[in-house]
């Protein structure tokens, strides 16, 4: 089991917290344009640099250049280990499983120049902000690719928090693709969402979080989703996610809990 941690120490000022660039270069460029007031040292990504969209290498290079810390998501781990799939654990034959084959192969072929750098990414990033002890991770502590949803029972969150083995005021996570916040005892669980794909709400804007002295605020990211979708089509990535960029709905609800489906 990987146990690589990074401690950024005390951070002051606004923090940019985001996840899932997903090879969406247009969204990634727009994110840094929109948050240019936040210095690089205060930017943290929860992982999955490369996924559904057309430009994995360019997107990953941009994030690594403009961000202080990137957590190793399941996609980074699988890419560096030469795996054949993204490691999300989709059930065989489901729409998510079938679609992932094409985009993962595309990402794997393009990301070879960064494999060594990706292999050094931490599994958890610790930092302090506004007097709060915080940690950024990808999916869960027990499993990097664990899907944790806002509708889950408190004990799901508490179990993950307990496995950190230390007192934490805020957990910042990603992976599931849907932004939310849940207070679990003395710990706030913040899912920062993803910038590469809309959160299945019928609008093309994606999400990120800014942490300030006033708390954690979700922001919408407007970007050229038509160009991003056209790049996918030109690359042959037409498993439905290119339509999802335009409609704001995922091509499949296989992975979603019933309460979050349409």
Wavefront OBJ file of the C-alpha trace (Angstrom):
o trace
v 0.000 0.000 0.000
v 1.351 3.448 -0.947
v 2.035 5.744 2.014
v 3.643 8.801 0.472
v 2.675 12.012 2.254
v 3.551 15.658 1.656
v 3.282 18.423 4.251
v 2.935 21.973 2.894
v 3.001 23.530 6.348
v 1.071 26.728 7.102
v -0.682 28.372 4.150
v -2.186 31.856 4.243
v -4.535 33.659 1.896
v -7.009 32.078 -0.483
v -6.451 28.436 -1.507
v -7.500 26.872 -4.796
v -8.724 23.295 -4.305
v -9.726 21.347 -7.405
v -9.798 17.850 -8.833
v -10.245 15.865 -12.009
v -8.732 17.901 -14.854
v -9.539 14.750 -16.876
v -7.390 15.743 -19.898
v -9.698 18.741 -20.419
v -7.173 21.370 -21.463
v -9.765 24.064 -22.116
v -11.229 23.753 -18.604
v -7.775 23.691 -17.019
v -6.676 26.827 -18.840
v -9.891 28.568 -17.832
v -9.437 27.564 -14.190
v -6.017 29.178 -13.932
v -7.243 32.254 -15.817
v -10.153 32.623 -13.398
v -8.006 32.129 -10.288
v -4.865 33.982 -11.318
v -5.037 35.962 -8.058
v -4.161 32.780 -6.144
v -0.433 32.079 -6.099
v 0.944 28.722 -7.158
v 1.956 27.820 -3.584
v -1.732 27.887 -2.613
v -3.066 25.569 -5.317
v -3.814 21.895 -4.578
v -5.232 19.292 -6.967
v -6.883 16.076 -5.736
v -5.713 14.058 -8.751
v -6.923 12.374 -11.943
v -5.058 14.670 -14.302
v -5.758 12.432 -17.292
v -9.084 10.805 -18.092
v -12.015 11.238 -20.475
v -10.953 14.174 -22.644
v -8.533 14.665 -25.523
v -5.377 16.320 -24.206
v -3.880 14.341 -21.300
v -0.233 15.335 -21.667
v -0.807 19.056 -22.189
v -3.323 19.168 -19.335
v -1.065 17.320 -16.912
v 1.947 19.458 -17.786
v -0.082 22.623 -17.183
v -1.379 21.463 -13.793
v 2.037 20.285 -12.623
v 3.547 23.610 -13.650
v 0.880 25.812 -12.067
v 0.053 23.853 -8.887
v 2.008 23.395 -5.655
v 0.772 19.866 -4.980
v -1.081 17.170 -6.899
v -2.412 14.110 -5.080
v -1.921 10.788 -6.843
v -5.319 9.733 -8.099
v -6.142 6.228 -9.269
v -5.515 7.319 -12.865
v -1.976 8.479 -12.058
v -1.228 5.269 -10.159
v -2.560 3.053 -12.944
v -0.707 4.982 -15.634
v 2.625 4.733 -13.835
v 2.135 1.014 -13.172
v 1.392 0.228 -16.827
v -2.124 -0.997 -16.046
v -4.779 -1.639 -18.668
v -7.594 0.346 -17.048
v -8.206 3.338 -14.775
v -8.636 1.280 -11.607
v -12.051 2.698 -10.712
v -13.442 -0.798 -10.199
v -16.338 -0.401 -12.637
v -18.352 -3.588 -13.011
v -17.398 -5.450 -16.172
v -19.681 -4.674 -19.093
v -21.214 -1.528 -17.602
v -21.289 1.668 -19.646
v -18.542 3.186 -17.481
v -16.345 0.118 -17.935
v -16.784 0.043 -21.707
v -16.148 3.777 -22.140
v -13.073 3.775 -19.914
v -11.207 1.400 -22.196
v -10.878 3.927 -25.007
v -9.937 7.001 -23.017
v -7.497 5.141 -20.767
v -5.652 3.701 -23.763
v -5.457 7.190 -25.273
v -4.154 8.685 -22.019
v -1.650 5.881 -21.501
v -0.176 6.373 -24.968
v 0.192 10.134 -24.504
v 1.428 10.287 -20.907
v 4.677 8.299 -21.266
v 6.910 11.413 -20.913
v 5.454 12.125 -17.457
v 5.369 8.635 -15.957
v 8.425 9.166 -13.762
v 7.101 12.468 -12.433
v 3.651 11.023 -11.783
v 5.131 8.127 -9.836
v 6.480 10.627 -7.275
v 3.102 12.216 -6.485
v 1.975 11.972 -2.840
v -1.059 10.028 -1.653
v -1.983 12.651 0.934
v -1.135 16.339 1.219
v -1.254 17.886 4.694
v -1.463 21.613 5.365
v -2.756 24.147 7.876
v -5.019 27.037 6.956
v -6.886 29.541 9.124
v -5.925 27.513 12.192
v -7.374 24.303 10.721
v -5.504 21.030 10.257
v -6.280 19.840 6.730
v -5.484 16.944 4.441
v -6.119 16.514 0.717
v -6.572 13.027 -0.712
v -8.171 11.460 -3.765
v -11.064 9.072 -3.088
v -10.726 7.645 0.396
v -8.078 6.676 2.902
v -8.973 2.994 2.660
v -9.004 2.994 -1.147
v -7.746 5.675 -3.501
v -10.606 4.856 -5.897
v -13.396 4.696 -3.319
v -16.500 6.612 -4.378
v -17.835 8.583 -1.410
v -21.078 10.478 -1.960
v -22.927 13.196 -0.078
v -25.772 10.707 0.451
v -23.583 8.158 2.276
v -24.153 7.404 5.946
v -22.050 9.200 8.555
v -20.215 5.985 9.425
v -18.754 5.814 5.896
v -17.054 9.170 6.411
v -16.120 8.462 10.024
v -14.393 5.220 9.092
v -12.228 7.028 6.544
v -11.419 9.823 8.983
v -10.439 7.308 11.673
v -8.009 5.630 9.285
v -6.033 8.853 8.951
v -4.660 8.113 12.410
v -4.415 11.773 13.410
v -6.669 14.673 14.339
v -7.907 16.462 11.237
v -10.314 19.394 10.987
v -10.867 19.246 7.213
v -10.584 16.462 4.645
v -10.465 17.657 1.026
v -11.294 14.869 -1.427
v -12.191 14.346 -5.084
v -12.759 11.321 -7.360
v -16.575 11.138 -7.289
v -16.997 14.167 -9.552
v -19.719 15.842 -7.467
v -18.946 18.719 -5.108
v -20.339 18.613 -1.571
v -19.578 19.301 2.091
v -20.469 17.164 5.116
v -19.756 17.851 8.770
v -18.851 14.599 10.527
v -18.300 15.210 14.231
v -15.392 17.645 14.485
v -14.257 17.061 10.896
v -15.526 18.764 7.750
v -15.399 16.574 4.622
v -15.138 18.722 1.480
v -15.337 17.190 -1.974
v -13.803 19.810 -4.269
v -15.416 18.301 -7.356
v -13.728 18.085 -10.750
v -13.040 20.673 -13.407
v -12.948 18.304 -16.381
v -16.560 17.124 -16.383
v -19.834 18.715 -15.176
v -21.392 17.286 -11.998
v -24.345 15.596 -13.732
v -26.678 18.542 -13.149
v -27.685 19.532 -16.685
v -25.307 22.477 -17.104
v -21.877 22.439 -18.783
v -20.109 24.415 -16.043
v -17.781 22.429 -13.798
v -16.779 23.068 -10.162
v -13.864 23.971 -7.910
v -13.459 25.241 -4.355
v -11.729 28.264 -2.874
v -10.826 28.155 0.815
v -10.596 31.472 2.637
v -10.813 32.689 6.209
v -14.601 32.505 5.730
v -14.646 28.798 4.870
v -14.866 26.644 1.755
v -16.838 28.073 -1.161
v -17.859 26.215 -4.328
v -17.379 28.098 -7.594
v -18.631 27.367 -11.110
v -16.105 27.170 -13.928
v -17.239 28.466 -17.305
v -15.021 27.442 -20.204
v -15.130 26.597 -23.929
v -16.786 23.186 -23.594
v -17.611 23.139 -27.305
v -13.919 23.235 -28.158
v -13.180 20.532 -25.582
v -15.917 18.302 -27.029
v -14.747 18.950 -30.582
v -11.211 17.931 -29.588
v -12.585 14.657 -28.240
v -14.463 13.994 -31.473
v -11.391 14.796 -33.561
v -9.387 12.339 -31.442
v -11.987 9.587 -31.775
v -13.098 9.709 -28.127
v -16.825 9.407 -28.761
v -18.067 7.113 -26.007
v -20.597 9.692 -24.752
v -18.476 11.914 -22.526
v -18.098 14.431 -25.342
v -21.886 14.805 -25.249
v -21.740 15.064 -21.460
v -19.524 18.149 -21.752
v -22.293 19.838 -23.732
v -25.401 18.632 -21.912
v -24.086 18.594 -18.362
v -25.227 14.989 -17.880
v -22.938 11.978 -17.663
v -23.459 9.352 -20.384
v -24.083 6.721 -17.722
v -25.385 6.697 -14.161
v -23.919 3.262 -13.363
v -21.621 4.594 -10.674
v -24.103 6.982 -9.035
v -26.185 6.109 -5.971
v -29.908 6.044 -6.694
v -30.564 9.315 -4.899
v -28.288 11.216 -7.278
v -29.688 9.803 -10.502
v -32.102 11.633 -12.759
l 1 2 3 4 5 6 7 8 9 10 11 12 13 14 15 16 17 18 19 20 21 22 23 24 25 26 27 28 29 30 31 32 33 34 35 36 37 38 39 40 41 42 43 44 45 46 47 48 49 50 51 52 53 54 55 56 57 58 59 60 61 62 63 64 65 66 67 68 69 70 71 72 73 74 75 76 77 78 79 80 81 82 83 84 85 86 87 88 89 90 91 92 93 94 95 96 97 98 99 100 101 102 103 104 105 106 107 108 109 110 111 112 113 114 115 116 117 118 119 120 121 122 123 124 125 126 127 128 129 130 131 132 133 134 135 136 137 138 139 140 141 142 143 144 145 146 147 148 149 150 151 152 153 154 155 156 157 158 159 160 161 162 163 164 165 166 167 168 169 170 171 172 173 174 175 176 177 178 179 180 181 182 183 184 185 186 187 188 189 190 191 192 193 194 195 196 197 198 199 200 201 202 203 204 205 206 207 208 209 210 211 212 213 214 215 216 217 218 219 220 221 222 223 224 225 226 227 228 229 230 231 232 233 234 235 236 237 238 239 240 241 242 243 244 245 246 247 248 249 250 251 252 253 254 255 256 257 258 259 260 261 262
